[in-house]
């Protein structure tokens, strides 16, 4: 009996794990990738240590996906962080939990994991077709690709699209597929930047002296949402995990114009205790020295002065300000500067098995789908989980005839 065939377009985490499952289930798998090598974005993520997932309890973990958690939650629960760690162990790539709760491979890079993974896929018969840029379907329903040797077509019993979002064009994730799917009648949500910096009008002093400097152990608040972490000063504003975690609420608020973030420069000291310390200042002590003795770094002091040029000398008022520095944000950075993107294929455009309702036999996974998450391992975890879920959906769909009486 001839094996059913599956074409997977996109060799990132979602496409690769789908290829692993499908080939292991006995399907003939062809994996197409527009870049010269698979996993280019995966390798880039590995430059920072390859934060695979996070160790926090699953309910809190799933809450990071915000409004998408109602449908992503059950998918991730079937391939959760412990399952991802066990999968890595199966490739002889042990993992560890860092001090922040983030999970990394012990090798602290992606290349050993990717090499072992590709070897497994090739041993299972997966055929790689690199430098194949998908351009859609022809009139006969065949997949069309541009290659260095010219246009080619391919047929398959099912197709999985795992082409990524729109935030890393130089690594292949340029969102160019959106026009193809829109023409095919697939409902899409416009792309927007996520896990990106925000623009703030710093003074020349802050720009010239402190661009690239960290703001460590801070808390950032927007309305009722508060995130502890770190930030990095940039000439245009702020980068870093704390602001990335608020990407969704910031994006929504900016739709109504500039907003104000509240920055707590001493999150582990209450206002009363900080005020008491500031109140012990010696007569004639400069404000800068006073702030340094209160635990503020030079860059934090510069941010504070930019936000409120006329700082109060009253200890209680100054403490309250240090605990809630108002930062006026005018914009988020664009997609070309973002770590990830929101938007893509609308959730209602796919069925429970991640098959496109407008194109039976074509499935989608990973960052092509409209969900959003902060950095910290949540992006990769959902890409793996949706890729595996789509592969299982494809398996069920391809085997449907054998289940009929």
HELIX and SHEET records of a PDB file:
HELIX    1   1 UNK A   13  UNK A   24  1                                  12    
HELIX    2   2 UNK A   40  UNK A   46  1                                   7    
HELIX    3   3 UNK A   58  UNK A   63  1                                   6    
HELIX    4   4 UNK A   66  UNK A   68  5                                   3    
HELIX    5   5 UNK A   69  UNK A   77  1                                   9    
HELIX    6   6 UNK A   81  UNK A   90  1                                  10    
HELIX    7   7 UNK A  111  UNK A  123  1                                  13    
HELIX    8   8 UNK A  169  UNK A  171  5                                   3    
HELIX    9   9 UNK A  177  UNK A  183  1                                   7    
HELIX   10  10 UNK A  204  UNK A  210  1                                   7    
HELIX   11  11 UNK A  241  UNK A  244  1                                   4    
HELIX   12  12 UNK A  247  UNK A  254  1                                   8    
HELIX   13  13 UNK A  271  UNK A  278  1                                   8    
HELIX   14  14 UNK A  287  UNK A  293  1                                   7    
HELIX   15  15 UNK A  298  UNK A  307  1                                  10    
HELIX   16  16 UNK A  315  UNK A  322  1                                   8    
HELIX   17  17 UNK A  335  UNK A  337  5                                   3    
HELIX   18  18 UNK A  347  UNK A  349  5                                   3    
HELIX   19  19 UNK A  366  UNK A  368  5                                   3    
HELIX   20  20 UNK A  378  UNK A  398  1                                  21    
HELIX   21  21 UNK A  400  UNK A  403  1                                   4    
SHEET    1   A 5 UNK A 127  UNK A 130  0                                        
SHEET    2   A 5 UNK A  28  UNK A  33  1                                        
SHEET    3   A 5 UNK A   5  UNK A   9  1                                        
SHEET    4   A 5 UNK A 158  UNK A 161  1                                        
SHEET    5   A 5 UNK A 362  UNK A 364  1                                        
SHEET    1   B 3 UNK A  51  UNK A  54  0                                        
SHEET    2   B 3 UNK A 102  UNK A 105 -1                                        
SHEET    3   B 3 UNK A  95  UNK A  97 -1                                        
SHEET    1   C 3 UNK A 133  UNK A 137  0                                        
SHEET    2   C 3 UNK A 143  UNK A 146 -1                                        
SHEET    3   C 3 UNK A 152  UNK A 154 -1                                        
SHEET    1   D 2 UNK A 188  UNK A 194  0                                        
SHEET    2   D 2 UNK A 340  UNK A 345 -1                                        
SHEET    1   E 7 UNK A 325  UNK A 329  0                                        
SHEET    2   E 7 UNK A 259  UNK A 264 -1                                        
SHEET    3   E 7 UNK A 214  UNK A 222 -1                                        
SHEET    4   E 7 UNK A 225  UNK A 234 -1                                        
SHEET    5   E 7 UNK A 237  UNK A 239 -1                                        
SHEET    6   E 7 UNK A 198  UNK A 199 -1                                        
SHEET    7   E 7 UNK A 331  UNK A 332 -1                                        
END                                                                             
